[in-house]
């Protein structure tokens, strides 16, 4: 390589001719130094003497700056590796950098990180080893502090109209709430949490961290289980700027009838097994197997007599099929042979059917997943 007329500003030796630096490359005095002088003060890695990490003892979040971050670490060693990776700096002149780390657990709260680096600088492979102690301290993040203090802003109360909630409705309402809140946390909302679930005889009360969260939970419960909800705000305080702060109760009211109930709309066409409650009431006529849809508007329900539920039904023996309209079965209570309507959902070769008795009358009901409308039965609207 030809000698240039430039000389090292530190030792005076001539330096090889170099190309002009590209945009972003260093243009300062160090770029003019010869290799020997350049590497005298060169440090491949800039590492702190010590790193202190504050970890929430409740959820494992790490304090970074003024905020807490969920890091998803399996243990504190993972936290130490992440923090060291954030804190270490590699010289800007280094290319093809490779590094590795070997943690050493000194005690429960201290991890010593042995880090090895290599990179190419001015065509020369350089390497460095640094050891950084990481001190783990435990604290409580804002979210866990609020949870521990019982903080909440919104309440979702789940009730049913003129009846008790079924166990399945209770379970599904809570699953909807927990799933939605978990999704919000997964999307990065650290302030989304359920403070408390209180089970009452009438239904669950779910306390949530914000009114927005509570409203969205109420919306999703009614989308899943039907019904509607209303909001009732209560003024609780004022913030530092004088703005009024409200705690809002969202009262969810599930439909008057639940899926799986057997009702008699008393319209002359016999009992109905309720199969859907979102919007207008939907079901299956037990006498024929035809589909039933209430003529009432969305959110309303017809006046009807409750006869029982599908869970009340038991297997009973088919005595004989008299014709397409009548079948003789054993009364599940008295075991007497009784002739009842032969609905479309009963298989013509069935030896047993699902039935329940109400005030001396036997009603056949379809099993879960059993066809509700026969080939020759038309859906009806009443």
Legacy VTK file of the C-alpha trace (Angstrom):
# vtk DataFile Version 3.0
C-alpha trace
ASCII
DATASET POLYDATA
POINTS 382 float
0.000 0.000 0.000
1.464 3.422 -0.948
2.480 5.885 1.761
0.483 9.086 2.036
1.868 12.465 3.062
-0.235 12.283 6.237
1.351 11.487 9.574
-0.050 10.126 12.831
-0.840 13.168 14.997
0.325 11.301 18.123
3.592 9.566 17.196
4.468 11.268 13.894
4.808 8.055 11.909
3.385 8.070 8.406
0.004 6.393 8.090
-1.253 4.375 5.112
-3.444 6.158 2.619
-7.059 5.577 3.446
-10.242 6.181 1.572
-12.515 9.027 2.592
-14.934 7.931 5.328
-18.437 7.041 4.270
-21.463 8.864 5.729
-21.847 7.833 9.360
-18.237 6.661 9.780
-15.946 8.484 12.258
-14.134 11.540 10.819
-12.394 12.737 13.985
-8.823 12.721 15.161
-8.878 8.966 15.968
-9.458 8.199 12.307
-6.032 9.745 11.535
-4.104 7.741 14.128
-1.852 4.904 13.082
-2.946 1.427 14.145
-0.496 1.230 17.075
-1.648 4.531 18.562
-5.314 3.802 17.757
-5.286 0.513 19.656
-3.447 1.935 22.681
-6.664 3.471 24.017
-9.110 1.222 22.150
-11.788 -0.597 24.126
-13.951 -3.004 22.204
-16.657 -3.075 24.875
-18.036 -0.373 27.140
-19.491 -2.074 30.225
-20.796 -0.684 33.526
-19.094 -1.719 36.764
-22.385 -2.964 38.179
-26.029 -3.256 37.186
-28.944 -3.077 39.606
-32.277 -4.476 38.499
-35.585 -3.878 40.272
-37.973 -6.798 39.749
-41.611 -6.891 40.871
-41.984 -9.735 43.350
-45.605 -10.153 42.326
-45.557 -10.450 38.523
-41.864 -10.457 37.613
-41.965 -7.177 35.670
-38.709 -5.200 35.456
-38.381 -1.487 36.211
-36.770 0.371 33.323
-36.591 4.114 33.691
-39.903 5.406 34.952
-41.983 2.448 33.775
-42.385 -1.263 34.393
-42.072 -3.796 31.602
-43.255 -7.386 31.399
-40.191 -9.237 30.143
-41.529 -12.799 30.201
-38.369 -14.110 31.878
-38.302 -17.660 33.200
-36.076 -16.707 36.143
-33.827 -13.888 37.361
-30.889 -15.181 35.304
-32.876 -14.404 32.160
-33.541 -10.924 33.548
-29.811 -10.422 34.203
-28.900 -11.512 30.658
-31.431 -9.085 29.153
-30.264 -6.183 31.304
-26.593 -6.773 30.524
-27.382 -6.952 26.818
-29.117 -3.582 27.109
-26.286 -1.981 29.095
-23.226 -3.145 27.125
-21.951 -1.102 24.212
-19.690 -2.306 21.390
-17.325 0.115 19.673
-18.810 1.658 16.521
-15.701 0.744 14.479
-16.156 -2.984 15.111
-17.585 -5.198 12.375
-18.691 -8.852 12.431
-19.269 -8.673 16.168
-19.947 -11.911 18.061
-20.579 -12.280 21.741
-21.545 -14.783 24.389
-22.391 -14.696 28.052
-21.946 -17.174 30.889
-23.968 -16.381 34.027
-22.657 -17.324 37.446
-25.228 -17.411 40.246
-23.354 -15.971 43.236
-26.310 -15.924 45.603
-30.087 -15.550 45.485
-29.866 -11.884 44.529
-26.585 -11.634 42.609
-25.640 -12.952 39.178
-22.133 -12.414 37.836
-22.173 -12.186 34.028
-18.981 -13.280 32.219
-19.183 -11.776 28.718
-16.903 -12.500 25.757
-16.804 -10.321 22.634
-14.977 -10.405 19.320
-15.024 -8.121 16.306
-12.971 -6.934 13.365
-11.501 -3.425 13.689
-9.237 -1.962 10.971
-8.897 -5.418 9.513
-7.725 -6.869 12.816
-9.656 -9.389 14.929
-10.015 -7.996 18.419
-11.512 -9.700 21.465
-12.445 -8.691 24.990
-13.805 -10.225 28.178
-15.767 -8.330 30.809
-17.482 -9.402 34.010
-20.537 -7.467 35.151
-22.201 -8.166 38.528
-25.984 -7.870 38.411
-27.811 -7.169 41.678
-31.461 -8.207 41.790
-33.726 -6.141 44.041
-37.388 -6.840 44.624
-40.212 -4.364 44.768
-43.837 -3.948 43.789
-44.933 -2.555 40.439
-47.817 -0.105 40.132
-50.202 -2.769 38.869
-49.493 -5.268 41.638
-49.696 -2.469 44.176
-53.147 -1.551 42.935
-54.280 -5.161 42.958
-52.965 -5.674 46.491
-54.734 -2.509 47.580
-58.047 -3.676 46.108
-58.169 -0.891 43.535
-60.908 -1.024 40.910
-62.749 1.454 38.713
-65.523 -0.594 37.098
-67.828 -3.417 38.172
-69.626 -5.907 35.959
-72.642 -7.503 37.649
-74.056 -10.508 35.805
-77.670 -11.378 36.543
-80.580 -13.037 34.735
-84.075 -11.726 34.111
-86.606 -13.309 36.515
-84.510 -16.428 37.102
-81.253 -17.725 38.550
-78.141 -17.966 36.451
-77.260 -21.469 35.366
-73.844 -22.857 36.398
-72.865 -22.856 32.718
-73.764 -19.164 32.375
-71.772 -18.271 35.479
-68.743 -20.154 34.174
-68.987 -18.701 30.665
-69.396 -15.120 31.891
-66.240 -15.405 34.001
-64.358 -17.091 31.164
-65.315 -14.256 28.819
-64.058 -11.676 31.337
-60.803 -13.486 32.101
-60.043 -14.180 28.442
-60.617 -10.580 27.389
-58.466 -9.177 30.199
-55.708 -11.690 29.426
-55.788 -10.637 25.769
-55.445 -6.986 26.739
-52.439 -7.781 28.930
-50.878 -9.803 26.123
-51.303 -6.791 23.825
-49.253 -4.658 26.221
-51.873 -3.100 28.510
-50.238 -3.529 31.938
-53.114 -1.680 33.598
-55.665 -4.327 32.602
-56.508 -6.608 35.505
-59.346 -8.187 37.468
-59.192 -7.083 41.082
-61.775 -9.459 42.503
-64.557 -11.851 41.526
-67.315 -12.041 44.118
-69.842 -14.828 43.742
-73.313 -13.977 45.010
-76.534 -15.978 44.985
-77.776 -13.821 42.099
-74.577 -13.974 40.030
-70.922 -12.899 39.934
-69.635 -9.368 40.519
-66.393 -8.732 38.642
-64.263 -5.766 39.735
-61.960 -4.446 37.002
-59.171 -1.900 36.769
-60.889 0.578 34.453
-64.340 1.610 33.280
-63.312 1.012 29.675
-62.270 -2.529 30.510
-65.518 -3.164 32.421
-67.668 -1.845 29.570
-65.884 -4.035 27.020
-66.288 -7.080 29.261
-70.024 -6.373 29.657
-70.344 -6.019 25.885
-68.648 -9.343 25.234
-70.709 -11.181 27.859
-73.966 -10.042 26.247
-72.605 -10.932 22.799
-71.868 -14.430 24.059
-74.859 -15.069 26.327
-77.456 -12.626 25.023
-79.289 -9.991 27.002
-78.260 -6.387 27.541
-76.570 -4.133 30.079
-76.970 -0.682 31.575
-74.373 1.540 33.243
-74.691 3.315 36.595
-71.889 5.811 37.373
-71.035 6.891 40.918
-68.851 9.919 41.674
-66.038 8.808 43.985
-63.457 11.609 43.957
-61.662 14.278 41.966
-58.182 13.957 40.494
-55.331 16.417 40.976
-56.629 18.592 38.131
-60.113 18.836 39.603
-61.685 16.377 37.151
-64.477 14.221 38.523
-63.621 10.524 38.811
-66.476 8.043 38.484
-66.752 4.381 39.370
-69.203 2.721 36.985
-71.311 -0.379 37.562
-72.325 -2.234 34.393
-75.426 -4.292 35.167
-75.664 -7.189 32.727
-79.123 -8.727 32.429
-79.201 -12.100 30.688
-82.386 -13.195 28.867
-85.439 -14.426 30.720
-84.926 -17.978 29.478
-81.670 -19.920 29.257
-80.469 -22.373 26.655
-81.567 -25.863 27.643
-84.787 -24.738 29.350
-88.106 -26.243 28.309
-90.933 -23.706 28.200
-94.519 -23.653 27.016
-95.370 -20.427 25.144
-99.027 -21.460 25.526
-99.734 -20.765 21.873
-101.361 -24.156 21.281
-98.356 -25.780 19.575
-96.779 -27.284 22.662
-93.519 -26.954 24.631
-90.240 -25.603 23.252
-86.648 -26.504 24.097
-84.708 -23.217 24.116
-81.610 -23.421 21.902
-80.684 -19.756 21.419
-81.218 -16.514 23.322
-79.226 -13.925 21.357
-81.705 -11.603 19.660
-85.064 -13.310 19.399
-85.675 -16.504 21.342
-85.023 -19.662 19.336
-85.866 -23.257 20.073
-87.249 -26.640 19.032
-90.896 -27.730 19.255
-90.897 -30.928 21.299
-94.073 -32.230 19.697
-92.804 -32.015 16.112
-89.093 -31.168 16.119
-89.776 -28.015 14.083
-87.761 -24.871 14.676
-89.292 -22.135 16.812
-88.495 -18.415 16.707
-90.190 -15.914 18.953
-92.056 -13.111 17.196
-90.971 -10.660 19.886
-88.343 -8.037 19.187
-84.682 -8.524 20.092
-84.040 -8.495 23.811
-87.636 -9.394 24.711
-89.066 -12.771 25.609
-92.588 -14.180 25.449
-94.595 -15.022 28.526
-94.297 -18.764 28.972
-94.566 -21.486 31.596
-91.317 -23.134 32.653
-91.604 -26.925 32.492
-88.014 -28.007 33.188
-84.630 -28.328 31.514
-82.863 -30.766 29.250
-80.853 -31.824 32.309
-84.099 -33.075 33.893
-84.504 -35.630 31.111
-83.377 -39.242 31.409
-83.162 -42.192 29.071
-86.406 -44.138 28.791
-87.475 -47.150 26.739
-89.401 -46.968 23.481
-92.313 -49.429 23.671
-93.524 -49.071 20.111
-93.751 -46.566 17.291
-97.451 -46.288 16.541
-97.078 -44.102 13.435
-95.188 -41.013 12.230
-97.145 -38.839 14.636
-97.244 -40.986 17.791
-94.779 -43.060 19.800
-95.285 -45.096 22.979
-92.607 -44.820 25.696
-92.246 -45.658 29.378
-92.989 -42.795 31.752
-89.558 -42.065 33.364
-91.262 -41.602 36.758
-94.104 -44.169 36.890
-92.747 -46.567 34.218
-96.215 -46.769 32.683
-96.501 -46.975 28.897
-97.648 -43.620 27.515
-98.351 -42.422 23.999
-96.735 -39.086 23.169
-96.088 -37.079 19.987
-93.366 -38.515 17.746
-91.071 -35.568 16.903
-88.733 -35.471 13.912
-85.589 -35.619 16.072
-86.398 -39.195 17.247
-84.763 -41.890 15.117
-87.330 -44.355 13.781
-85.130 -47.280 14.938
-84.420 -45.869 18.400
-84.741 -48.229 21.370
-84.392 -45.426 23.887
-85.229 -41.724 23.939
-84.519 -38.798 26.222
-87.622 -37.746 28.176
-88.818 -35.965 31.309
-92.133 -35.861 33.132
-93.968 -32.696 34.162
-97.306 -32.792 35.994
-98.081 -36.222 34.618
-97.147 -35.447 31.014
-94.093 -36.963 29.306
-92.037 -34.801 26.947
-89.314 -36.058 24.623
-86.277 -33.816 24.089
-83.393 -33.990 21.611
-79.948 -34.911 22.873
-77.039 -32.483 22.618
-76.092 -32.209 18.949
-79.151 -34.159 17.798
-80.923 -32.789 14.710
-83.669 -30.393 15.737
-85.621 -30.200 12.510
-86.774 -33.247 10.618
-86.600 -33.599 6.850
-90.311 -33.015 6.527
-90.707 -30.486 9.351
-90.776 -26.785 8.566
-89.429 -24.062 10.836
-92.263 -22.111 12.428
-92.472 -18.625 13.876
-94.837 -17.804 16.710
LINES 1 383
382 0 1 2 3 4 5 6 7 8 9 10 11 12 13 14 15 16 17 18 19 20 21 22 23 24 25 26 27 28 29 30 31 32 33 34 35 36 37 38 39 40 41 42 43 44 45 46 47 48 49 50 51 52 53 54 55 56 57 58 59 60 61 62 63 64 65 66 67 68 69 70 71 72 73 74 75 76 77 78 79 80 81 82 83 84 85 86 87 88 89 90 91 92 93 94 95 96 97 98 99 100 101 102 103 104 105 106 107 108 109 110 111 112 113 114 115 116 117 118 119 120 121 122 123 124 125 126 127 128 129 130 131 132 133 134 135 136 137 138 139 140 141 142 143 144 145 146 147 148 149 150 151 152 153 154 155 156 157 158 159 160 161 162 163 164 165 166 167 168 169 170 171 172 173 174 175 176 177 178 179 180 181 182 183 184 185 186 187 188 189 190 191 192 193 194 195 196 197 198 199 200 201 202 203 204 205 206 207 208 209 210 211 212 213 214 215 216 217 218 219 220 221 222 223 224 225 226 227 228 229 230 231 232 233 234 235 236 237 238 239 240 241 242 243 244 245 246 247 248 249 250 251 252 253 254 255 256 257 258 259 260 261 262 263 264 265 266 267 268 269 270 271 272 273 274 275 276 277 278 279 280 281 282 283 284 285 286 287 288 289 290 291 292 293 294 295 296 297 298 299 300 301 302 303 304 305 306 307 308 309 310 311 312 313 314 315 316 317 318 319 320 321 322 323 324 325 326 327 328 329 330 331 332 333 334 335 336 337 338 339 340 341 342 343 344 345 346 347 348 349 350 351 352 353 354 355 356 357 358 359 360 361 362 363 364 365 366 367 368 369 370 371 372 373 374 375 376 377 378 379 380 381
